[in-house]
Amino acid sequence: MKLGSLFDGSGGFPLGGIIAGMTPVWSSEIEPFPIRVTEKRLPQMKHYGDVSKISGADLEPVDIITFGSPCQDMSVAGKRAGLDGARSGLFFQAVRIIKEMRAKYGKPRYAVWENVRGALSSAGGEDFRRVLEELCRVKDDAVDVPRPPKGKWQSAGRVMGDGYSIAWRVLDAQYWGVPQRRKRIYLVADFDGDSAGKILFESEGVSGHSEKMQSAWQDFARTARNSAGETGWGKEVLNDQGGSPACNQGGMLVLFDNHREDARYTGPCDASPTITSHLGTGGLNAPLVVTDYKSPPVVNADWRVRMITPLECARLQGFPDWWTDCLTDSEPSDAEVRKWQGIFAEWCDINGKKHKTPAQVRKWLQTEPNDAVKYKMWGNGVALPCVVFALAGIAWAAGEDL
């Protein structure tokens, strides 16, 4: 099965697709650093920029389109401008691309949308109703999706139409193999069948299916074992500083939610706070980790409190340690510099920034990326095991249809 990824970010959906046995063929992203990462790690994948400039009819047809469209306007942590906000409104561009591709090729059959849990309650539930309605209208222009009983959307549900289906489910990453509290909506649309509910609610219980996919992800994670540590659950997840791991005898991570605004913190807890794109860039919610402590866990001279590192963020998202390594190019060609100048120009135009000169781009390519861009990418990214679960469910359902 072929996969296309919109709002690609850290490359989690293409990577999850590979683990689930799929082939990623193209992606769309405007942030230079994530593009730099995925070009290095997934060189077989074609890269496109601004989704508003892409036509689905001009892209290579794929079986699945994934999109974690910007969520800031629907997050409970933001001002909640909703689906009509400048960033979250990009959701409609993804739907347009899906419609254009289906009009020309009859594909994709499937779509996967990932977003913050706040999307269920944004605008009093109206935004999520519109999400469901717009996706239903990929197949049925006349459909109207009603508001839920009492105006409140549940954390899981499904819509069954004439020849199509949509299902959604809130997945918390801490229960899918990584020590991070990260609740996200995973919505699956099957535009040509009734399998959406099976994918999210039944595939997990199929004998051997979940075990096989979890094993595939764990095998992938073990490739990081020879670097600074091991991806996923384990005593080395938060140990990028040397010394004792950030765990006690029971494997419980001792972390704190640190709010700079009022010096408030909570802890210890059994999973880290959710990492955000503002981590390390002045955000108000920066998880801190405690290392080298003794039992019982009381404050003493042996404790060291520090912010988690970008490498630990990668592990908290379920990615291998080396995902952002070895990106520098000591002697970039003139053609490479011109290409990246174009990538930066698009990003600068969207964000109202001044264009970069060839000399600035060349230096950027030659320099190790700073921590700030890594924090931003990981904070905006997806938890890889949750992605693998959703995509593996599609692969299973598609195989069942054969």
C-alpha positions as CSV (number, residue, x, y, z in Angstrom):
1,M,0.0,0.0,0.0
2,K,1.2,3.5,-0.9
3,L,1.1,6.4,1.6
4,G,1.2,10.2,1.3
5,S,1.7,12.4,4.3
6,L,0.4,16.0,4.6
7,F,1.8,18.2,7.4
8,D,4.5,15.6,7.7
9,G,6.6,17.1,10.6
10,S,9.0,14.5,12.1
11,G,8.1,11.9,9.5
12,G,6.1,9.8,12.0
13,F,3.4,8.7,9.5
14,P,5.8,7.6,6.8
15,L,8.0,5.8,9.3
16,G,5.0,4.1,10.9
17,G,3.9,3.1,7.4
18,I,7.2,1.4,6.7
19,I,6.9,-0.5,10.0
20,A,3.4,-1.5,9.1
21,G,4.6,-2.7,5.6
22,M,3.6,0.3,3.6
23,T,5.5,2.5,1.1
24,P,5.6,6.2,1.7
25,V,5.9,8.0,-1.7
26,W,5.4,11.7,-0.9
27,S,5.0,14.2,1.9
28,S,4.1,17.9,2.4
29,E,5.8,20.1,5.0
30,I,7.0,23.8,5.2
31,E,9.3,23.7,8.3
32,P,12.9,23.5,7.0
33,F,14.3,21.4,9.9
34,P,11.8,18.6,9.7
35,I,12.2,18.5,5.9
36,R,16.0,18.2,6.5
37,V,15.4,15.3,8.8
38,T,13.0,13.3,6.5
39,E,15.1,14.0,3.4
40,K,18.0,12.3,5.2
41,R,16.0,9.4,6.7
42,L,13.5,8.8,3.9
43,P,15.3,9.8,0.7
44,Q,12.9,7.7,-1.5
45,M,10.1,10.1,-0.6
46,K,9.2,13.1,-2.7
47,H,8.9,16.3,-0.8
48,Y,6.3,19.1,-1.5
49,G,5.8,22.3,0.4
50,D,2.7,24.4,1.2
51,V,-0.5,22.3,1.0
52,S,-2.4,25.3,-0.4
53,K,-0.3,25.1,-3.5
54,I,-0.7,21.3,-4.0
55,S,-3.3,19.7,-6.3
56,G,-4.3,16.2,-5.4
57,A,-4.7,15.5,-9.2
58,D,-1.0,16.3,-9.7
59,L,0.3,14.0,-7.0
60,E,1.2,10.4,-7.4
61,P,-2.0,8.5,-6.3
62,V,-1.7,6.7,-3.0
63,D,-3.9,4.3,-1.0
64,I,-3.7,6.3,2.3
65,I,-3.4,10.0,3.0
66,T,-2.4,10.9,6.5
67,F,-2.5,14.4,8.0
68,G,-2.0,15.8,11.5
69,S,-3.2,19.2,10.5
70,P,-2.1,22.2,12.8
71,C,-4.0,22.0,16.0
72,Q,-3.2,25.3,17.8
73,D,-6.6,26.9,17.2
74,M,-8.4,23.9,18.7
75,S,-6.1,23.1,21.6
76,V,-7.3,23.8,25.1
77,A,-4.0,25.5,25.8
78,G,-4.5,28.1,23.0
79,K,-7.0,30.8,22.3
80,R,-9.3,28.3,20.6
81,A,-10.1,30.2,17.4
82,G,-11.4,26.8,16.2
83,L,-11.5,25.2,12.8
84,D,-11.8,28.7,11.2
85,G,-8.5,29.7,12.7
86,A,-5.7,30.4,10.3
87,R,-3.7,27.3,11.2
88,S,-6.3,24.7,12.1
89,G,-8.3,25.8,9.0
90,L,-5.6,24.0,6.9
91,F,-7.7,20.9,7.6
92,F,-9.9,21.9,4.7
93,Q,-6.8,22.0,2.3
94,A,-6.2,18.3,3.2
95,V,-9.8,17.4,2.4
96,R,-9.6,19.3,-0.9
97,I,-6.5,17.3,-1.9
98,I,-8.2,14.0,-1.0
99,K,-11.2,15.0,-3.2
100,E,-9.0,16.0,-6.1
101,M,-7.1,12.8,-6.0
102,R,-10.2,10.7,-5.8
103,A,-11.8,12.5,-8.6
104,K,-8.9,11.7,-10.9
105,Y,-7.7,8.3,-9.6
106,G,-10.4,6.9,-7.4
107,K,-7.8,6.9,-4.5
108,P,-7.1,7.2,-1.7
109,R,-9.4,4.7,-0.1
110,Y,-8.2,5.6,3.4
111,A,-7.4,8.8,5.3
112,V,-6.0,9.1,8.9
113,W,-6.3,12.4,10.8
114,E,-4.4,13.0,14.1
115,N,-5.2,15.9,16.3
116,V,-5.4,17.1,19.9
117,R,-8.2,15.9,22.2
118,G,-9.4,19.5,22.4
119,A,-10.8,19.2,18.9
120,L,-13.7,17.2,20.4
121,S,-14.8,20.2,22.5
122,S,-13.6,23.1,20.3
123,A,-16.5,25.6,19.6
124,G,-18.7,23.6,21.8
125,G,-18.3,20.4,19.7
126,E,-19.2,22.2,16.4
127,D,-15.6,21.9,15.0
128,F,-15.5,18.2,15.4
129,R,-18.9,17.9,13.8
130,R,-17.6,19.8,10.8
131,V,-14.6,17.6,10.7
132,L,-16.8,14.5,10.4
133,E,-19.1,16.2,7.9
134,E,-16.3,17.3,5.6
135,L,-14.8,13.9,5.5
136,C,-18.2,12.3,4.9
137,R,-18.7,14.6,2.0
138,V,-15.6,13.3,0.3
139,K,-18.0,10.4,-0.6
140,D,-21.5,12.0,-0.1
141,D,-22.0,15.7,-0.9
142,A,-25.4,15.8,0.6
143,V,-24.7,14.3,4.0
144,D,-25.4,16.3,7.2
145,V,-23.8,15.1,10.4
146,P,-26.0,15.9,13.5
147,R,-24.7,17.2,16.8
148,P,-24.1,14.4,19.4
149,P,-26.6,13.9,22.3
150,K,-26.2,16.7,24.8
151,G,-23.7,18.3,22.5
152,K,-20.7,16.3,23.8
153,W,-18.5,14.1,21.6
154,Q,-17.3,10.9,23.2
155,S,-13.6,9.9,23.1
156,A,-14.5,7.1,20.6
157,G,-17.2,6.6,18.0
158,R,-18.0,5.9,14.4
159,V,-20.1,7.1,11.5
160,M,-21.5,4.6,9.0
161,G,-22.6,5.9,5.6
162,D,-23.6,4.4,2.3
163,G,-20.4,2.6,1.2
164,Y,-18.1,4.5,3.6
165,S,-17.2,4.7,7.2
166,I,-15.4,6.9,9.7
167,A,-14.2,6.1,13.2
168,W,-12.2,7.9,15.8
169,R,-10.6,7.0,19.1
170,V,-8.5,9.0,21.6
171,L,-5.2,7.2,22.2
172,D,-2.9,8.0,25.1
173,A,0.7,7.3,24.2
174,Q,1.6,6.2,27.7
175,Y,-0.5,3.0,27.1
176,W,1.1,2.3,23.7
177,G,4.7,1.8,24.7
178,V,6.2,5.2,25.5
179,P,6.5,7.0,28.9
180,Q,4.6,10.2,27.9
181,R,1.1,11.4,28.7
182,R,0.0,12.3,25.2
183,K,-3.8,12.0,24.4
184,R,-4.5,12.4,20.7
185,I,-7.5,11.8,18.4
186,Y,-6.8,9.2,15.7
187,L,-9.6,9.3,13.1
188,V,-9.7,6.8,10.3
189,A,-11.9,7.2,7.2
190,D,-12.6,4.3,4.8
191,F,-14.1,6.0,1.8
192,D,-15.0,2.8,0.0
193,G,-16.0,0.4,2.8
194,D,-17.1,-0.2,6.3
195,S,-13.8,-1.1,7.9
196,A,-13.0,2.2,9.8
197,G,-14.5,0.8,13.1
198,K,-12.8,-2.5,12.6
199,I,-9.4,-0.8,12.2
200,L,-9.6,1.2,15.4
201,F,-11.7,-1.1,17.6
202,E,-11.4,-4.6,16.4
203,S,-7.9,-5.0,15.0
204,E,-6.4,-4.7,18.4
205,G,-8.2,-7.9,19.5
206,V,-7.4,-10.0,16.5
207,S,-5.1,-12.8,17.5
208,G,-1.5,-12.0,16.6
209,H,-2.2,-8.7,15.0
210,S,-1.3,-6.3,17.8
211,E,1.5,-8.5,19.0
212,K,3.0,-8.6,15.5
213,M,2.9,-4.9,15.1
214,Q,4.2,-4.1,18.6
215,S,7.0,-6.6,17.9
216,A,7.8,-4.8,14.7
217,W,8.0,-1.4,16.4
218,Q,10.1,-2.9,19.2
219,D,12.5,-4.5,16.7
220,F,12.8,-1.1,15.1
221,A,13.4,0.6,18.4
222,R,16.2,-1.8,19.3
223,T,18.3,-0.4,16.4
224,A,19.0,2.5,18.7
225,R,20.4,0.3,21.4
226,N,24.0,0.9,20.4
227,S,23.7,4.7,20.6
228,A,22.9,6.6,23.8
229,G,20.1,4.4,24.9
230,E,17.1,2.4,23.9
231,T,13.8,3.8,22.5
232,G,10.6,3.1,24.3
233,W,9.9,1.9,27.9
234,G,13.0,1.0,29.9
235,K,15.4,2.3,32.5
236,E,17.5,4.2,29.9
237,V,14.7,6.3,28.3
238,L,15.6,9.4,30.3
239,N,19.3,9.1,30.7
240,D,21.1,11.4,28.2
241,Q,23.3,12.9,30.9
242,G,25.2,9.9,32.2
243,G,24.9,8.7,35.8
244,S,21.9,6.9,37.2
245,P,18.8,6.4,35.0
246,A,15.7,8.5,35.8
247,C,13.8,5.6,37.3
248,N,13.4,3.9,40.6
249,Q,13.3,0.2,41.4
250,G,9.8,-0.1,40.0
251,G,10.6,1.6,36.7
252,M,8.6,4.7,37.7
253,L,9.9,7.9,36.0
254,V,10.3,10.8,38.4
255,L,9.4,13.9,36.5
256,F,7.8,17.2,37.2
257,D,5.5,19.5,35.3
258,N,7.2,22.9,35.5
259,H,5.1,26.0,34.9
260,R,7.4,29.0,34.7
261,E,4.5,31.4,35.2
262,D,3.9,30.5,38.8
263,A,6.8,28.1,39.7
264,R,4.2,25.4,40.2
265,Y,5.2,21.8,39.8
266,T,3.7,18.3,40.4
267,G,5.4,15.0,40.8
268,P,6.6,12.4,41.0
269,C,4.5,10.7,38.4
270,D,4.5,7.4,36.4
271,A,4.7,9.0,33.0
272,S,6.2,12.3,31.7
273,P,4.1,15.3,31.1
274,T,3.3,15.9,27.5
275,I,6.2,17.5,25.6
276,T,5.2,20.6,23.6
277,S,6.6,22.6,20.7
278,H,7.4,25.4,23.1
279,L,9.8,23.2,25.2
280,G,13.1,24.9,25.3
281,T,11.8,28.0,23.5
282,G,10.2,29.9,26.4
283,G,7.1,27.8,26.8
284,L,5.3,27.6,30.1
285,N,5.2,23.9,30.4
286,A,8.6,22.3,30.4
287,P,8.9,18.7,31.8
288,L,11.8,18.4,34.3
289,V,13.5,15.1,35.2
290,V,15.1,14.1,38.4
291,T,18.2,11.8,38.3
292,D,20.7,10.3,40.8
293,Y,18.2,10.2,43.6
294,K,17.9,7.7,46.5
295,S,15.0,5.9,48.0
296,P,12.8,7.0,49.6
297,P,12.2,9.7,47.1
298,V,12.7,12.8,49.2
299,V,14.6,16.0,48.3
300,N,18.2,15.6,49.2
301,A,21.7,16.5,48.0
302,D,21.8,13.6,45.6
303,W,19.0,14.9,43.4
304,R,19.7,16.7,40.1
305,V,16.8,18.4,38.4
306,R,17.1,19.3,34.7
307,M,15.0,19.8,31.6
308,I,14.7,16.8,29.3
309,T,17.0,16.8,26.3
310,P,16.0,16.6,22.6
311,L,17.3,13.0,22.5
312,E,15.0,12.1,25.4
313,C,12.1,13.8,23.5
314,A,12.8,11.5,20.6
315,R,12.6,8.5,22.9
316,L,9.4,9.8,24.5
317,Q,7.9,9.9,21.0
318,G,9.1,6.4,20.3
319,F,11.7,7.3,17.7
320,P,15.2,6.0,17.5
321,D,18.0,8.0,19.0
322,W,19.7,8.6,15.6
323,W,16.6,10.1,13.9
324,T,18.1,13.7,13.9
325,D,21.8,12.7,13.7
326,C,24.3,13.4,10.9
327,L,22.3,16.1,9.1
328,T,25.2,18.5,8.3
329,D,26.7,18.9,4.9
330,S,30.2,20.3,5.0
331,E,30.3,21.2,1.3
332,P,26.8,21.7,-0.1
333,S,26.6,22.2,-3.8
334,D,25.2,25.4,-5.3
335,A,22.2,23.5,-6.6
336,E,21.6,22.3,-3.0
337,V,21.8,25.8,-1.6
338,R,19.4,27.1,-4.3
339,K,16.9,24.3,-3.4
340,W,17.0,25.1,0.3
341,Q,16.7,28.8,-0.4
342,G,13.4,28.0,-2.1
343,I,12.3,25.9,0.9
344,F,13.2,28.8,3.3
345,A,11.5,31.4,1.0
346,E,8.2,29.5,1.2
347,W,8.5,29.2,5.0
348,C,9.5,32.9,5.3
349,D,6.6,34.1,3.2
350,I,4.1,32.2,5.3
351,N,5.6,33.4,8.6
352,G,6.3,37.0,7.5
353,K,10.1,36.5,7.8
354,K,13.0,38.0,5.8
355,H,14.4,35.7,3.1
356,K,17.7,34.0,3.7
357,T,20.7,34.7,1.5
358,P,22.7,31.9,-0.2
359,A,25.5,32.4,2.4
360,Q,23.0,32.0,5.3
361,V,21.5,28.9,3.8
362,R,25.0,27.4,3.2
363,K,26.0,28.0,6.8
364,W,22.7,26.5,8.0
365,L,23.4,23.3,6.0
366,Q,26.9,23.1,7.4
367,T,25.9,23.6,11.0
368,E,24.6,21.2,13.5
369,P,20.9,22.0,14.2
370,N,20.2,23.7,17.5
371,D,18.1,22.3,20.3
372,A,15.2,24.7,19.7
373,V,14.3,23.4,16.3
374,K,14.5,19.8,17.6
375,Y,12.2,20.6,20.6
376,K,9.7,22.2,18.2
377,M,9.6,19.2,15.9
378,W,9.2,16.7,18.6
379,G,6.6,18.8,20.4
380,N,4.6,19.0,17.2
381,G,5.2,15.4,16.3
382,V,3.3,12.1,16.7
383,A,3.9,9.2,19.1
384,L,5.2,6.5,16.7
385,P,3.6,3.5,18.4
386,C,0.1,5.0,18.1
387,V,0.7,5.7,14.4
388,V,1.9,2.1,13.9
389,F,-1.3,0.8,15.6
390,A,-3.6,2.8,13.3
391,L,-1.7,2.1,10.1
392,A,-1.2,-1.6,10.9
393,G,-4.9,-1.8,11.4
394,I,-5.5,-0.5,7.9
395,A,-3.0,-3.0,6.5
396,W,-4.8,-5.8,8.3
397,A,-8.3,-4.6,7.2
398,A,-7.2,-4.2,3.6
399,G,-5.8,-7.8,3.7
400,E,-9.0,-9.1,5.1
401,D,-10.9,-7.5,2.1
402,L,-8.7,-9.4,-0.4
